[in-house]
Each structure stands twice: as structure tokens, then as C-alpha cells.
Amino acid sequence: MNNIILDKTIKVALIGEYNPAFKPHIATDNAISHSAKQLGINVESVWVSTEIIKEKIFDTYHGVWIAPGSPYKNLNKTLWVIRYARENHLPCLGTCGGFQHIIIEYARNVLGFQDAQHAEYDPYASNLFISQLDCSLVGQAMKLKFTPESKVANIYKSLTAVEQYYCNFALNPDYIPLIKSSELRVTGGDSKGEVRVIELPDHPFFVGTLFVPQVGSTDTKPHPLVTAFLQNIYQLK
């Protein structure tokens, strides 16, 4: 990707409970730095705990990254941020826990399951859209297949990729047909057909990945998904 080299600063809110000992959080900061350097733009990224989210957050930030590391301190505020970004066409990237909460928000506010829940918060909920995996994916790298002409396939310029995971939860298989029948497109999966990428095609940038792309970013090879996210924010600012 060619450098943009522009003099405008974009501000990104990293939604989550920052933990300096958690590798994906360190990788998130580094990946933003890598991609900003490649694009030639200034990026101010700030970690925002879910318990201090304010309604005026979008007066300050031009895009949001729902970061790994759930459960979050305030589920409802997290879902509010995702909903606002979705409804107002503001760039939103969700990785790992972010992917999971994008699904919960969509299930509650679009599909009509107001009691849609995540197993980390209530493992006995009647509509458990996010359930615990039988086998943890923490530390695993797996091959993915992308839907042709999807946003993620165009970003990767490929229909396949290998990405790393740090999760113990995923979309409950019982709800996969429902999600696939909605406007929230499933555009990436693993070799077993499990859902690993979701996106809204009519949104400037609304993408969720169960994997953590940021851990694969380097200074010499920024991750294309992070770069596309930041570039989209810049172009919309």
C-alpha cells in the first residue's frame, strides 16, 4: 500500500480494560504504530475502560477498536459504543472479545433477542449467542478462508490467511444459521466452517474477527486489516 503522507491526526478509542501484561494489548498499540507509519499519518490511540465510557466519546474519537480481554467491566456501555458506531457509520473493528460483543449487540438490537448473552457474563442464559469453546484457541494459529469479494478478502488481497487466536469463546453453533441469514455477513471461517469473521457490507468499516490480527503485525510488515481500519478512519474524518 502506498504511503498517504498527510498532516491530519486521527483519534482512535481502544475500548477495553488495558493490561500491560496481556500480549494482545501490547500488540494492539504496536500494530497501530506500524500501520500509522506505513500510511504516513498521525494516530492518537487511547485506551478507554468500559466503565468510564461517556455519551460524548464520539466527539473526541473518530473510530473505535473493541479490544480483546473480556469480560469488560461494563457490558452495556460496551454494547452502546458498538451500536452507535454501527448505526452512525463510524469505523469499528472488533477483535477476539470485540468480535463476540459485536454479535451480542447485533443480536439484541437488530435481531430482537434482547436477552442475548455471552457465557462469560451468564453461562446459563437462555439465549447464549456466545458460548465457551470445547477446546481453547489461546495461542493457536489456524488457516482461514474468506468469502470472495468481501471487504476482508479485498483487504487481504487473498481468499486465505493464517491468523492467531487468544480466545476461549465463540459464536454458539446453534445461532450460526440465524446470523448467516442476517445482514451481518459471515465472511471468514476456519477449515471446519466455524465463524471467524463478520462484517456489515453497507458500512464504511464494521468488521469483527475472532482472531487477533494485531499480534501478527511488525514494523516492516504492518497488518493489512489494521492498516485498512486506520485508512478508513482517515478518509472519513
VENVEN-V184076 format. One record per residue. RES is the residue in one small letter. D_CENTER is the distance of its C-alpha to the mean C-alpha in Angstrom with 1 decimal. Layout:
BEGIN
res:RES d_center:D_CENTER
res:RES d_center:D_CENTER
END
This chain:
BEGIN
res:m d_center:21.6
res:n d_center:24.3
res:n d_center:24.1
res:i d_center:23.9
res:i d_center:25.9
res:l d_center:25.7
res:d d_center:26.7
res:k d_center:24.1
res:t d_center:21.7
res:i d_center:18.2
res:k d_center:16.7
res:v d_center:13.2
res:a d_center:12.5
res:l d_center:10.5
res:i d_center:10.3
res:g d_center:11.7
res:e d_center:15.0
res:y d_center:15.7
res:n d_center:17.7
res:p d_center:19.5
res:a d_center:20.5
res:f d_center:17.0
res:k d_center:16.3
res:p d_center:12.5
res:h d_center:13.1
res:i d_center:15.9
res:a d_center:14.1
res:t d_center:11.4
res:d d_center:14.5
res:n d_center:16.2
res:a d_center:13.7
res:i d_center:13.7
res:s d_center:17.5
res:h d_center:17.8
res:s d_center:16.2
res:a d_center:18.0
res:k d_center:21.2
res:q d_center:20.8
res:l d_center:20.4
res:g d_center:23.1
res:i d_center:21.4
res:n d_center:21.3
res:v d_center:18.0
res:e d_center:18.3
res:s d_center:15.3
res:v d_center:16.0
res:w d_center:14.8
res:v d_center:15.3
res:s d_center:16.1
res:t d_center:15.3
res:e d_center:19.1
res:i d_center:20.0
res:i d_center:17.7
res:k d_center:20.3
res:e d_center:20.6
res:k d_center:21.3
res:i d_center:18.1
res:f d_center:17.5
res:d d_center:21.0
res:t d_center:19.9
res:y d_center:16.3
res:h d_center:15.4
res:g d_center:11.6
res:v d_center:9.0
res:w d_center:6.2
res:i d_center:5.6
res:a d_center:6.9
res:p d_center:8.5
res:g d_center:12.0
res:s d_center:12.5
res:p d_center:14.8
res:y d_center:14.4
res:k d_center:17.7
res:n d_center:17.4
res:l d_center:15.6
res:n d_center:17.0
res:k d_center:16.1
res:t d_center:12.4
res:l d_center:12.7
res:w d_center:14.9
res:v d_center:12.5
res:i d_center:10.0
res:r d_center:13.2
res:y d_center:14.7
res:a d_center:12.1
res:r d_center:12.3
res:e d_center:16.0
res:n d_center:16.8
res:h d_center:14.9
res:l d_center:13.2
res:p d_center:10.3
res:c d_center:6.9
res:l d_center:3.6
res:g d_center:1.2
res:t d_center:3.4
res:c d_center:6.7
res:g d_center:7.7
res:g d_center:4.7
res:f d_center:4.9
res:q d_center:8.4
res:h d_center:8.8
res:i d_center:7.7
res:i d_center:10.4
res:i d_center:12.7
res:e d_center:12.7
res:y d_center:13.4
res:a d_center:16.0
res:r d_center:17.7
res:n d_center:17.9
res:v d_center:18.1
res:l d_center:19.5
res:g d_center:21.8
res:f d_center:21.1
res:q d_center:21.5
res:d d_center:21.8
res:a d_center:18.7
res:q d_center:17.8
res:h d_center:15.9
res:a d_center:18.4
res:e d_center:17.7
res:y d_center:19.1
res:d d_center:21.7
res:p d_center:22.4
res:y d_center:25.2
res:a d_center:23.7
res:s d_center:25.1
res:n d_center:21.9
res:l d_center:19.6
res:f d_center:16.6
res:i d_center:14.8
res:s d_center:17.6
res:q d_center:18.5
res:l d_center:18.7
res:d d_center:22.3
res:c d_center:21.6
res:s d_center:19.1
res:l d_center:16.8
res:v d_center:16.8
res:g d_center:18.0
res:q d_center:18.1
res:a d_center:17.5
res:m d_center:17.6
res:k d_center:18.2
res:l d_center:16.0
res:k d_center:17.4
res:f d_center:15.9
res:t d_center:17.5
res:p d_center:20.0
res:e d_center:19.4
res:s d_center:15.8
res:k d_center:13.6
res:v d_center:12.0
res:a d_center:15.6
res:n d_center:16.9
res:i d_center:14.6
res:y d_center:15.6
res:k d_center:19.0
res:s d_center:19.4
res:l d_center:19.1
res:t d_center:18.5
res:a d_center:16.8
res:v d_center:16.8
res:e d_center:13.9
res:q d_center:13.9
res:y d_center:12.7
res:y d_center:13.2
res:c d_center:13.0
res:n d_center:15.8
res:f d_center:14.3
res:a d_center:13.1
res:l d_center:13.8
res:n d_center:17.5
res:p d_center:19.5
res:d d_center:21.8
res:y d_center:19.2
res:i d_center:18.1
res:p d_center:20.9
res:l d_center:20.1
res:i d_center:16.5
res:k d_center:17.9
res:s d_center:20.5
res:s d_center:18.3
res:e d_center:16.9
res:l d_center:13.4
res:r d_center:14.0
res:v d_center:13.4
res:t d_center:13.4
res:g d_center:13.1
res:g d_center:15.0
res:d d_center:17.0
res:s d_center:20.8
res:k d_center:21.4
res:g d_center:19.4
res:e d_center:16.7
res:v d_center:13.5
res:r d_center:10.8
res:v d_center:8.9
res:i d_center:8.9
res:e d_center:9.5
res:l d_center:12.0
res:p d_center:14.8
res:d d_center:16.6
res:h d_center:14.0
res:p d_center:14.0
res:f d_center:10.3
res:f d_center:7.9
res:v d_center:5.6
res:g d_center:3.7
res:t d_center:5.3
res:l d_center:7.6
res:f d_center:8.9
res:v d_center:8.5
res:p d_center:9.4
res:q d_center:10.6
res:v d_center:13.4
res:g d_center:14.9
res:s d_center:15.3
res:t d_center:18.9
res:d d_center:21.1
res:t d_center:22.9
res:k d_center:20.0
res:p d_center:16.8
res:h d_center:13.7
res:p d_center:13.7
res:l d_center:10.1
res:v d_center:10.0
res:t d_center:13.4
res:a d_center:12.6
res:f d_center:10.1
res:l d_center:12.9
res:q d_center:15.6
res:n d_center:14.4
res:i d_center:14.4
res:y d_center:17.8
res:q d_center:19.2
res:l d_center:18.5
res:k d_center:19.9
END
